[in-house]
Amino acid sequence: MKISFLSIFVIIIVVFFIIPVIEGNRLLAINNTASSIFLKNLANQKYENFPKFEEIDFKSSNITVINSTFQVENIRIPIQLEKINNNTSIFEGDILVSKNIDTPEGKAAIQNFAEGLTKPWRNGNIPIAIDPDLSNSTRLNIYKALETMINTFSSEDIHLNFTIAKNQANILYITNANTGCFSQFIGMYPNFGGLLRLSEECKSGDIVHEFGHVFGLWHEQTRCDFKDHIILIDTNIHKEKISQFQAKCDPSDPEHKALSPISHGDYDFCSIMHYPFFINQRFAIEPSKPVIEAKETVNCSHIGHQKNFSEGDLSAIYETYSFVS
């Protein structure tokens, strides 16, 4: 059966324009739910003078691994970074460390990783400003992620509140990436806020994961006790990607038995912050084979591909923001 050019054109219009509009209208429908009211206001946001952040080519194949350290409480932990250009390195695959100290986020990133200065968001309030140049499809996935989180936090009595950015000292900026999904910080950097870089590849579950970093969560499989629960198949991981699976442990504890200072509760396979067992060719030498195997029975499916926070994630967020009344 031959398909005409007109038919192909109609299919493209339906898939990329009409369906997103219909779904967007559903999300922005006027009713009394907290999520829909906020999303309607966010969609109508006119944030003037959105910062022009440096463009980064995340598709670059020129990657080198460099050694560094960062501090958690009184512990300085050795880490490795993927350097993709003169100004930017990536930590654990989606956490950005800018080396351009001429930008506010660059200064914040360097100080953050050197001194561990990021904090929970003050009063649990997170003002959001979205880049006006973001595509409709990316915006739609942001709205879906926010709807999921707002409804979840409401039902779990977690005191985190998204607001429309105005002239606050700390703002979560959301801008473009040419590929991938990235967070500039773990938690809030005082007098700046946070920065997410999202491409059209980022689905709503991916965005919830990046918001986990915004709230202060780290990747689950890099806990100091990860070897008690998983086996890392490093022979199937590209050499420059091994650093993304490194544990953040106290160097004074060579047995690595103590929990990392960034851990919350028991090891959680169901966490949205956990890497999947099977990863694409960017990480795995043979994508059909696992890079992680469990040492124990796992009571959840779709590990690393969750769409919302697990009970363990929510407990960690609740604990982090328990100071908010």
C-alpha contacts under 8 A as a table, 3 or more apart, distances in Angstrom:
res1	aa1	res2	aa2	distance
3	I	7	S	6.31
3	I	8	I	7.04
4	S	7	S	5.20
4	S	8	I	6.50
5	F	8	I	5.16
5	F	9	F	6.18
6	L	9	F	5.01
6	L	10	V	6.20
7	S	10	V	5.11
7	S	11	I	6.24
8	I	11	I	5.13
8	I	12	I	6.26
9	F	12	I	5.18
9	F	13	I	6.28
10	V	13	I	5.10
10	V	14	V	6.19
11	I	14	V	5.15
11	I	15	V	6.08
12	I	15	V	5.26
12	I	16	F	5.85
12	I	17	F	7.76
13	I	16	F	5.53
13	I	17	F	5.30
13	I	18	I	6.43
14	V	17	F	5.64
14	V	18	I	4.73
14	V	19	I	5.93
15	V	18	I	6.43
15	V	19	I	5.67
15	V	20	P	7.55
16	F	19	I	6.62
16	F	20	P	6.54
17	F	20	P	5.56
17	F	21	V	6.23
18	I	21	V	5.17
18	I	22	I	6.23
19	I	22	I	5.11
19	I	23	E	6.12
20	P	23	E	5.08
20	P	24	G	5.81
20	P	136	N	7.69
20	P	137	S	6.72
20	P	140	L	7.16
21	V	24	G	4.92
21	V	25	N	6.06
22	I	25	N	5.14
22	I	26	R	6.36
23	E	26	R	5.03
23	E	27	L	6.35
23	E	140	L	7.90
24	G	27	L	5.14
24	G	28	L	6.11
24	G	140	L	6.18
25	N	28	L	5.01
25	N	29	A	5.73
26	R	29	A	5.18
27	L	36	S	6.31
27	L	39	L	7.41
27	L	143	Y	7.30
27	L	144	K	7.37
27	L	147	E	7.85
28	L	36	S	5.51
28	L	37	I	7.54
28	L	39	L	6.06
28	L	40	K	5.12
29	A	36	S	6.47
29	A	40	K	7.67
30	I	36	S	6.62
30	I	37	I	6.83
30	I	40	K	7.68
31	N	36	S	6.67
31	N	37	I	7.12
32	N	36	S	7.30
32	N	37	I	6.88
33	T	36	S	5.51
33	T	37	I	6.40
34	A	37	I	5.41
34	A	38	F	6.23
34	A	150	I	7.37
34	A	151	N	7.72
35	S	38	F	5.26
35	S	39	L	6.01
35	S	146	L	7.45
35	S	147	E	5.29
35	S	150	I	5.76
35	S	151	N	6.61
36	S	39	L	5.06
36	S	40	K	6.03
36	S	147	E	7.34
37	I	40	K	5.27
37	I	41	N	6.39
38	F	41	N	5.15
38	F	42	L	6.08
38	F	162	F	7.97
38	F	163	T	7.50
39	L	42	L	4.88
39	L	43	A	6.00
39	L	143	Y	6.52
39	L	146	L	7.91
39	L	147	E	7.64
40	K	43	A	5.18
40	K	44	N	6.42
41	N	44	N	5.15
41	N	45	Q	6.18
41	N	164	I	7.47
42	L	45	Q	4.90
42	L	164	I	6.31
45	Q	129	A	7.95
45	Q	164	I	7.34
47	Y	50	F	6.34
47	Y	129	A	6.53
47	Y	130	I	7.77
47	Y	165	A	7.28
47	Y	166	K	7.02
50	F	129	A	7.66
50	F	131	D	6.50
50	F	132	P	7.95
55	E	177	A	7.88
56	I	88	T	7.78
56	I	177	A	7.32
56	I	178	N	7.79
57	D	60	S	5.68
57	D	178	N	6.68
58	F	84	I	7.41
58	F	177	A	7.42
58	F	178	N	6.45
58	F	179	T	6.05
58	F	180	G	7.44
59	K	178	N	7.35
59	K	179	T	6.62
60	S	63	I	7.30
60	S	84	I	6.56
61	S	84	I	7.65
62	N	84	I	5.96
62	N	85	N	7.41
63	I	82	E	6.24
63	I	83	K	5.54
63	I	84	I	4.78
63	I	85	N	7.58
63	I	240	E	7.63
64	T	82	E	5.71
64	T	83	K	5.17
64	T	84	I	6.80
64	T	240	E	7.17
65	V	80	Q	6.51
65	V	81	L	5.60
65	V	82	E	4.71
65	V	83	K	6.01
65	V	240	E	6.26
66	I	80	Q	5.59
66	I	81	L	5.30
66	I	82	E	6.50
66	I	83	K	6.86
67	N	78	P	7.40
67	N	79	I	6.07
67	N	80	Q	4.57
67	N	81	L	6.38
68	S	78	P	5.96
68	S	79	I	5.25
68	S	80	Q	5.71
68	S	81	L	7.01
69	T	76	R	6.44
69	T	77	I	5.36
69	T	78	P	4.27
69	T	79	I	5.19
69	T	80	Q	7.73
69	T	113	F	7.29
69	T	114	A	6.89
70	F	76	R	5.57
70	F	77	I	5.42
70	F	78	P	6.65
70	F	79	I	7.21
70	F	113	F	4.77
70	F	114	A	5.04
70	F	115	E	6.69
70	F	116	G	6.67
71	Q	74	N	6.75
71	Q	75	I	5.52
71	Q	76	R	4.24
71	Q	77	I	5.95
71	Q	113	F	6.71
71	Q	114	A	6.25
71	Q	115	E	5.57
71	Q	116	G	5.07
72	V	75	I	5.33
72	V	76	R	6.43
72	V	77	I	7.50
72	V	115	E	7.93
72	V	116	G	5.72
72	V	261	P	6.81
72	V	262	I	7.51
73	E	116	G	7.26
73	E	261	P	7.63
75	I	250	D	6.35
76	R	250	D	7.36
76	R	251	P	7.79
77	I	248	K	6.35
77	I	249	C	6.39
77	I	250	D	6.19
77	I	251	P	6.54
78	P	248	K	7.60
78	P	251	P	7.74
79	I	243	S	7.51
79	I	246	Q	7.57
79	I	248	K	7.47
80	Q	91	F	7.20
80	Q	243	S	5.61
81	L	89	S	5.94
81	L	90	I	5.64
81	L	91	F	5.10
81	L	92	E	7.61
81	L	243	S	7.05
82	E	89	S	5.20
82	E	90	I	4.99
82	E	91	F	6.48
82	E	240	E	7.20
82	E	241	K	7.98
83	K	86	N	7.48
83	K	88	T	6.15
83	K	89	S	4.10
83	K	90	I	6.38
84	I	88	T	6.09
84	I	89	S	5.77
84	I	90	I	7.50
85	N	88	T	5.60
85	N	89	S	7.23
86	N	99	K	7.24
87	N	98	S	5.71
87	N	99	K	4.44
87	N	100	N	5.09
88	T	96	L	6.99
88	T	97	V	5.83
88	T	98	S	4.45
88	T	99	K	5.44
88	T	100	N	7.43
89	S	96	L	6.04
89	S	97	V	5.08
89	S	98	S	6.24
89	S	99	K	7.41
90	I	93	G	5.88
90	I	94	D	6.38
90	I	95	I	5.59
90	I	96	L	4.72
90	I	97	V	5.89
91	F	94	D	6.40
91	F	95	I	4.93
91	F	96	L	6.14
91	F	97	V	7.02
91	F	243	S	8.00
91	F	244	Q	6.71
92	E	95	I	6.23
92	E	243	S	6.71
92	E	244	Q	3.82
92	E	245	F	6.85
93	G	241	K	7.92
93	G	244	Q	5.96
94	D	180	G	7.85
94	D	181	C	6.31
94	D	182	F	4.45
94	D	183	S	6.19
95	I	182	F	5.72
95	I	183	S	5.04
95	I	184	Q	5.65
95	I	185	F	6.59
95	I	186	I	7.89
96	L	109	A	7.88
96	L	182	F	6.67
96	L	183	S	6.12
96	L	184	Q	4.67
96	L	185	F	7.03
97	V	106	G	7.40
97	V	109	A	5.49
97	V	110	I	6.89
97	V	113	F	7.89
97	V	184	Q	6.67
98	S	101	I	7.59
98	S	105	E	7.13
98	S	106	G	4.74
98	S	107	K	7.90
98	S	109	A	5.95
98	S	110	I	6.98
99	K	106	G	5.76
99	K	107	K	7.91
99	K	109	A	7.82
99	K	110	I	6.91
100	N	103	T	6.15
100	N	106	G	5.05
100	N	107	K	7.37
101	I	104	P	7.21
101	I	105	E	7.84
101	I	106	G	4.64
101	I	107	K	4.73
101	I	110	I	7.74
102	D	106	G	6.71
102	D	107	K	7.10
103	T	106	G	5.01
103	T	107	K	6.36
104	P	107	K	5.33
104	P	108	A	6.18
104	P	192	F	7.29
105	E	108	A	4.93
105	E	109	A	5.92
105	E	184	Q	7.75
105	E	192	F	7.35
106	G	109	A	5.14
106	G	110	I	6.29
107	K	110	I	5.40
107	K	111	Q	6.21
108	A	111	Q	5.27
108	A	112	N	5.72
108	A	189	Y	6.63
108	A	192	F	7.70
109	A	112	N	4.91
109	A	113	F	6.14
109	A	184	Q	7.23
109	A	185	F	7.02
110	I	113	F	5.48
110	I	114	A	6.02
111	Q	114	A	5.04
111	Q	115	E	5.60
111	Q	116	G	7.25
111	Q	117	L	6.97
112	N	115	E	5.43
112	N	116	G	4.80
112	N	117	L	4.95
112	N	118	T	6.04
112	N	185	F	7.87
112	N	189	Y	7.37
113	F	116	G	5.49
113	F	117	L	7.75
117	L	189	Y	6.80
117	L	190	P	7.98
118	T	185	F	7.58
118	T	186	I	6.77
118	T	187	G	5.54
118	T	188	M	5.17
118	T	189	Y	4.61
118	T	190	P	6.89
119	K	187	G	5.52
119	K	188	M	5.16
119	K	189	Y	6.41
119	K	190	P	7.35
119	K	216	G	7.79
120	P	124	G	7.41
120	P	187	G	5.48
120	P	188	M	5.78
120	P	215	F	6.67
120	P	216	G	6.66
120	P	320	T	7.04
120	P	321	Y	7.05
121	W	124	G	5.15
121	W	125	N	6.19
121	W	126	I	6.59
121	W	187	G	6.85
121	W	188	M	5.47
121	W	215	F	7.34
122	R	125	N	6.14
123	N	323	F	7.95
123	N	324	V	5.67
124	G	159	H	6.16
124	G	160	L	4.61
124	G	161	N	5.97
124	G	321	Y	6.63
124	G	324	V	6.26
125	N	160	L	6.04
125	N	161	N	4.83
125	N	162	F	5.95
125	N	163	T	6.86
126	I	160	L	7.52
126	I	161	N	6.12
126	I	162	F	4.85
126	I	163	T	5.96
126	I	170	N	7.91
126	I	171	I	6.71
126	I	172	L	6.62
127	P	162	F	5.84
127	P	163	T	4.52
127	P	164	I	5.24
127	P	165	A	4.44
127	P	166	K	7.67
127	P	168	Q	7.57
127	P	170	N	7.32
127	P	171	I	5.08
127	P	172	L	5.97
128	I	162	F	6.94
128	I	163	T	6.18
128	I	164	I	5.40
128	I	165	A	4.94
128	I	171	I	5.94
128	I	172	L	4.90
128	I	173	Y	6.09
128	I	174	I	7.54
129	A	164	I	6.88
129	A	165	A	5.37
129	A	171	I	6.96
129	A	172	L	6.26
129	A	173	Y	4.99
129	A	174	I	6.31
130	I	134	L	7.54
130	I	173	Y	6.03
130	I	174	I	4.88
130	I	175	T	6.43
131	D	134	L	5.64
131	D	173	Y	7.43
131	D	174	I	5.98
131	D	175	T	5.04
131	D	176	N	7.52
133	D	175	T	7.90
133	D	176	N	7.77
134	L	138	T	6.49
134	L	139	R	6.58
134	L	175	T	6.64
134	L	176	N	6.16
135	S	138	T	5.34
135	S	139	R	6.26
135	S	200	E	7.53
136	N	139	R	5.01
136	N	140	L	6.06
137	S	140	L	5.05
137	S	141	N	6.41
137	S	200	E	6.68
138	T	141	N	5.21
138	T	142	I	6.26
138	T	198	L	7.49
138	T	199	S	6.93
138	T	200	E	5.27
138	T	202	C	7.20
138	T	203	K	7.96
139	R	142	I	4.99
139	R	143	Y	6.18
140	L	143	Y	5.07
140	L	144	K	6.24
141	N	144	K	4.97
141	N	145	A	6.15
141	N	202	C	7.44
141	N	203	K	5.74
141	N	204	S	4.75
141	N	207	I	7.60
142	I	145	A	5.13
142	I	146	L	6.14
142	I	204	S	6.24
142	I	207	I	6.67
143	Y	146	L	5.10
143	Y	147	E	6.02
144	K	147	E	5.09
144	K	148	T	6.24
144	K	204	S	5.81
145	A	148	T	5.15
145	A	149	M	6.28
145	A	204	S	4.74
145	A	205	G	6.67
145	A	207	I	6.22
145	A	208	V	5.61
146	L	149	M	5.09
146	L	150	I	5.94
146	L	208	V	7.72
147	E	150	I	5.31
147	E	151	N	6.15
148	T	151	N	5.51
148	T	152	T	6.09
148	T	308	N	7.12
149	M	152	T	5.02
149	M	153	F	5.93
149	M	208	V	7.50
149	M	308	N	7.57
150	I	153	F	5.29
150	I	154	S	6.13
150	I	161	N	7.86
150	I	162	F	7.99
151	N	154	S	5.17
151	N	155	S	6.34
152	T	155	S	5.28
152	T	156	E	6.13
153	F	156	E	5.05
153	F	157	D	5.81
153	F	158	I	4.84
153	F	159	H	7.15
153	F	160	L	7.10
154	S	157	D	5.29
154	S	158	I	6.47
155	S	158	I	7.94
156	E	314	L	7.92
158	I	317	I	7.62
158	I	318	Y	5.69
158	I	321	Y	7.67
159	H	318	Y	7.67
159	H	321	Y	6.83
159	H	322	S	7.76
159	H	324	V	6.13
159	H	325	S	7.10
160	L	321	Y	7.52
165	A	168	Q	6.79
165	A	171	I	6.40
168	Q	171	I	6.43
169	A	190	P	7.92
169	A	191	N	5.12
169	A	192	F	6.28
169	A	193	G	7.46
170	N	188	M	7.74
170	N	189	Y	7.75
170	N	190	P	6.60
170	N	191	N	5.32
170	N	192	F	4.81
170	N	193	G	4.07
170	N	194	G	7.55
171	I	192	F	6.41
171	I	193	G	4.62
171	I	194	G	6.30
172	L	193	G	5.44
172	L	194	G	4.49
172	L	195	L	5.55
172	L	196	L	7.46
173	Y	193	G	7.89
173	Y	194	G	6.17
173	Y	195	L	4.75
173	Y	196	L	6.25
174	I	195	L	5.84
174	I	196	L	4.74
174	I	197	R	5.98
174	I	198	L	7.27
175	T	195	L	7.60
175	T	196	L	6.25
175	T	197	R	4.96
175	T	198	L	6.29
176	N	197	R	5.11
176	N	198	L	5.12
176	N	199	S	5.73
177	A	180	G	6.67
177	A	181	C	7.17
177	A	197	R	5.14
177	A	198	L	5.01
177	A	199	S	4.61
178	N	198	L	7.95
178	N	199	S	5.62
179	T	198	L	7.51
179	T	199	S	5.11
179	T	200	E	7.41
179	T	201	E	6.72
180	G	198	L	6.47
180	G	199	S	5.64
180	G	201	E	6.32
180	G	202	C	6.68
181	C	196	L	7.60
181	C	197	R	5.94
181	C	198	L	4.65
181	C	199	S	6.18
181	C	201	E	7.74
181	C	202	C	6.02
181	C	206	D	7.24
181	C	207	I	7.39
181	C	210	E	7.26
182	F	196	L	5.69
182	F	197	R	5.08
182	F	198	L	6.35
182	F	210	E	6.64
183	S	186	I	7.51
183	S	194	G	7.71
183	S	195	L	5.94
183	S	196	L	4.59
183	S	197	R	6.40
183	S	210	E	5.99
183	S	211	F	7.98
183	S	213	H	6.76
183	S	214	V	7.10
184	Q	194	G	6.39
184	Q	195	L	5.17
184	Q	196	L	6.22
184	Q	197	R	7.94
185	F	188	M	6.90
185	F	189	Y	7.29
185	F	194	G	6.15
185	F	195	L	7.10
185	F	213	H	6.97
185	F	214	V	6.58
186	I	213	H	4.86
186	I	214	V	5.42
186	I	215	F	6.98
186	I	216	G	4.90
186	I	217	L	6.74
186	I	218	W	7.32
187	G	194	G	7.50
187	G	213	H	6.34
187	G	214	V	4.73
187	G	215	F	5.04
187	G	216	G	4.16
187	G	217	L	7.65
188	M	192	F	7.74
188	M	193	G	4.95
188	M	194	G	5.76
188	M	214	V	6.79
188	M	215	F	7.60
188	M	216	G	7.83
189	Y	192	F	5.69
189	Y	193	G	4.99
189	Y	194	G	6.50
190	P	193	G	6.08
194	G	214	V	6.94
196	L	210	E	7.45
198	L	201	E	7.82
198	L	202	C	6.29
198	L	207	I	7.92
199	S	202	C	5.75
200	E	203	K	7.75
202	C	205	G	7.89
202	C	206	D	5.54
202	C	207	I	6.35
203	K	206	D	5.23
203	K	207	I	6.37
204	S	207	I	5.06
204	S	208	V	6.26
204	S	307	K	6.94
205	G	208	V	5.04
205	G	209	H	6.31
205	G	305	H	7.40
205	G	306	Q	6.28
205	G	307	K	4.00
205	G	308	N	6.31
206	D	209	H	5.05
206	D	210	E	6.47
206	D	307	K	7.45
207	I	210	E	5.02
207	I	211	F	6.20
208	V	211	F	4.98
208	V	212	G	6.27
208	V	272	I	7.96
208	V	307	K	7.17
208	V	308	N	6.56
208	V	309	F	7.68
209	H	212	G	4.99
209	H	213	H	6.93
209	H	272	I	5.93
209	H	273	M	6.03
209	H	308	N	7.99
210	E	213	H	5.21
210	E	214	V	6.51
211	F	214	V	4.64
211	F	215	F	6.18
212	G	215	F	5.16
212	G	216	G	6.38
212	G	217	L	5.24
212	G	218	W	7.62
212	G	273	M	7.24
213	H	216	G	5.01
213	H	217	L	4.76
213	H	218	W	6.11
214	V	217	L	7.33
215	F	317	I	7.08
216	G	317	I	7.81
216	G	320	T	7.82
217	L	262	I	7.98
217	L	273	M	7.55
217	L	316	A	7.83
217	L	317	I	7.79
218	W	222	T	7.82
218	W	262	I	7.27
218	W	273	M	6.78
219	H	222	T	5.76
219	H	223	R	7.48
219	H	273	M	4.83
219	H	274	H	5.69
219	H	275	Y	7.36
220	E	223	R	5.77
220	E	267	Y	7.31
220	E	268	D	6.98
220	E	269	F	7.80
220	E	271	S	6.97
220	E	273	M	5.47
220	E	274	H	4.77
220	E	275	Y	7.53
221	Q	226	F	5.79
221	Q	230	I	7.98
221	Q	245	F	6.88
221	Q	247	A	7.58
221	Q	274	H	5.71
221	Q	275	Y	6.65
222	T	226	F	6.35
222	T	245	F	5.83
222	T	246	Q	5.70
222	T	247	A	4.20
222	T	248	K	6.12
223	R	226	F	5.33
223	R	247	A	5.49
223	R	248	K	6.18
223	R	249	C	7.52
223	R	259	L	7.06
223	R	260	S	5.83
223	R	262	I	7.49
223	R	263	S	6.22
224	C	227	K	7.76
224	C	247	A	5.20
224	C	248	K	5.72
224	C	249	C	5.00
224	C	256	H	6.14
224	C	257	K	7.18
224	C	258	A	6.87
224	C	259	L	5.36
224	C	260	S	4.74
224	C	263	S	7.97
225	D	228	D	5.67
225	D	229	H	7.42
225	D	256	H	6.80
225	D	257	K	6.16
225	D	258	A	6.95
225	D	259	L	5.80
225	D	260	S	7.32
225	D	267	Y	7.94
226	F	229	H	5.40
226	F	230	I	5.97
226	F	247	A	7.29
226	F	267	Y	7.61
227	K	230	I	5.44
227	K	231	I	6.39
228	D	295	K	7.46
229	H	267	Y	7.53
229	H	294	A	6.14
229	H	295	K	5.19
229	H	296	E	6.58
230	I	292	I	6.57
230	I	293	E	5.56
230	I	294	A	4.47
230	I	295	K	5.20
230	I	296	E	7.90
231	I	292	I	5.70
231	I	293	E	5.11
231	I	294	A	6.25
231	I	295	K	6.74
232	L	291	V	6.08
232	L	292	I	4.84
232	L	293	E	6.68
233	I	236	N	5.78
233	I	237	I	7.11
233	I	290	P	7.17
233	I	291	V	4.78
233	I	292	I	5.70
233	I	293	E	7.49
234	D	237	I	5.08
234	D	242	I	6.92
234	D	291	V	6.73
235	T	238	H	7.98
236	N	284	A	5.49
236	N	285	I	5.09
236	N	286	E	6.36
236	N	289	K	7.57
236	N	290	P	7.51
236	N	291	V	5.94
237	I	241	K	6.47
237	I	242	I	6.28
237	I	283	F	5.68
237	I	284	A	4.66
237	I	285	I	5.63
237	I	291	V	6.51
238	H	241	K	5.30
238	H	242	I	6.60
238	H	282	R	7.88
238	H	283	F	5.75
238	H	284	A	6.07
238	H	285	I	5.94
239	K	242	I	5.51
240	E	243	S	6.87
241	K	244	Q	5.60
241	K	245	F	7.72
241	K	283	F	6.05
242	I	245	F	5.71
242	I	246	Q	7.00
243	S	246	Q	5.22
248	K	260	S	6.42
249	C	253	D	7.61
249	C	256	H	6.45
249	C	259	L	7.77
249	C	260	S	5.45
249	C	261	P	7.97
250	D	253	D	5.53
250	D	254	P	7.88
250	D	256	H	7.27
250	D	260	S	6.92
251	P	254	P	6.25
253	D	256	H	5.39
253	D	257	K	7.33
253	D	258	A	7.36
256	H	259	L	7.75
259	L	263	S	6.41
260	S	263	S	5.39
264	H	312	G	7.94
264	H	316	A	5.64
265	G	312	G	7.19
265	G	316	A	7.49
266	D	312	G	7.80
268	D	271	S	5.44
268	D	274	H	7.78
268	D	312	G	6.44
269	F	274	H	6.45
269	F	298	V	6.79
269	F	299	N	8.00
269	F	300	C	7.30
269	F	303	I	6.54
270	C	274	H	7.20
270	C	299	N	7.80
270	C	300	C	5.81
270	C	301	S	7.67
270	C	303	I	6.05
270	C	304	G	7.67
270	C	306	Q	7.59
270	C	310	S	5.94
270	C	312	G	7.95
271	S	274	H	5.37
271	S	303	I	7.82
271	S	304	G	7.53
271	S	306	Q	7.52
271	S	309	F	6.36
271	S	310	S	5.12
271	S	311	E	7.93
271	S	312	G	6.66
271	S	313	D	6.00
272	I	303	I	7.95
272	I	304	G	6.18
272	I	305	H	7.05
272	I	306	Q	5.27
272	I	307	K	7.14
272	I	308	N	6.45
272	I	309	F	5.47
272	I	310	S	6.51
272	I	313	D	7.46
273	M	304	G	7.14
274	H	303	I	7.02
274	H	304	G	5.16
275	Y	303	I	7.20
275	Y	304	G	4.59
276	P	279	I	6.34
276	P	292	I	7.51
276	P	302	H	7.77
276	P	303	I	5.25
276	P	304	G	3.78
276	P	305	H	6.65
277	F	290	P	5.25
277	F	291	V	5.63
277	F	292	I	4.65
277	F	293	E	6.44
277	F	303	I	7.00
277	F	304	G	7.25
278	F	284	A	7.88
278	F	287	P	6.50
278	F	288	S	7.13
278	F	289	K	6.54
278	F	290	P	4.59
278	F	291	V	5.98
278	F	292	I	7.24
279	I	282	R	7.77
279	I	283	F	6.22
279	I	284	A	5.93
279	I	287	P	5.91
279	I	290	P	7.25
279	I	291	V	7.09
280	N	283	F	5.92
280	N	284	A	5.92
280	N	287	P	5.27
281	Q	284	A	4.90
281	Q	285	I	6.16
281	Q	286	E	6.85
281	Q	287	P	5.52
284	A	287	P	5.14
284	A	289	K	7.89
284	A	290	P	7.91
284	A	291	V	6.72
286	E	289	K	5.65
287	P	290	P	7.10
290	P	293	E	6.89
294	A	297	T	7.26
294	A	298	V	7.36
298	V	301	S	7.95
300	C	303	I	6.94
302	H	305	H	5.18
302	H	306	Q	6.26
303	I	306	Q	6.65
306	Q	309	F	7.50
309	F	312	G	7.79
309	F	313	D	5.44
309	F	314	L	6.22
310	S	313	D	5.01
310	S	314	L	6.22
311	E	314	L	5.09
311	E	315	S	6.11
312	G	315	S	5.04
312	G	316	A	6.27
313	D	316	A	5.10
313	D	317	I	6.22
314	L	317	I	5.02
314	L	318	Y	5.94
315	S	318	Y	5.02
315	S	319	E	6.07
316	A	319	E	5.09
316	A	320	T	6.13
317	I	320	T	5.05
317	I	321	Y	6.18
318	Y	321	Y	5.31
318	Y	322	S	5.64
319	E	322	S	5.11
320	T	323	F	7.69
321	Y	324	V	5.72
322	S	325	S	7.35
